[in-house]
Amino acid sequence: MPIEIIGLPTGAAHAVADGPQVSVARTDTTVAQDETGKSSASDTVTLSEMAQQLQKVEKLLATQPVVDTQRTESIRNALRHGEYEFDAQRVAEKFSEFEAKLRR
C-alpha cells in the first residue's frame, strides 16, 4: 500500500513510495573542455577473447554473399528439366533435426 505524502504532485508521491531515489550532479566543464569539446578523462574498453572472435566472424560473414546465385541457378535449371534428384529420407531426417532444434 503506497504512502500518501501531502503536498507533492501525484507522480512525485509514487516516486517516493517506489523506492530510494538517486540524484546525479554534474560539474561545469573546464575552459579547456569548452574550447576543444573533449573530455579531460579517457575511457578504455577491452573486449573479451570471445567478443573478439565473434567480431572476426561477423566481419567474415559480412563479406559473404547472402545467396549462392550460381548454385541457385543450377538447381532452378535442374528442376525445370526434371533432372533434380533428392534423397527423400535425408530431407526427412534434416527436417526432423531442424524441428528438434526449434523445440529447445
Secondary structure, 3 states (H helix, E strand, C coil): CCCCCCCCCHHHHHHHHHCCCCCCCCCCCCHHHHHHCCCCCCCCCCCCHHHHHHHHHHHHHHHCCCCCHHHHHHHHHHHHCCCCCCCHHHHHHHHHHHHHHHHC
